[in-house]
Every structure is written in structure tokens, then in C-alpha cells.
Amino acid sequence: DDMPVFRPGMPAPLPPGLDLSDLEKISNSEPPESLPV
């Protein structure tokens, strides 16, 4: 079971197609709930 387990305080696993730079730009401009699915 190599799946990362989400716990409070841990970073959520990145969705496919996103990298850290995209995540930083998005999180700086809008809340995570606005991430495209």
C-alpha cells in the first residue's frame, strides 16, 4: 500500500497534470476548492 494517506498537516497528493509550480501559482491566486477537476 504505497498510496499516500492524507492527514491533517500533511500536503495533499498532487492531482495528475499539476506540478508544484502550478500548485503554488494557483494557491496564491485562488482557494484550493477552485482547482479544475
Sequence and secondary structure as in RCSB ss.txt:
>XXXX:A:sequence
DDMPVFRPGMPAPLPPGLDLSDLEKISNSEPPESLPV
>XXXX:A:secstr
       TTS     TT  HHHHHHHHHHS GGG   
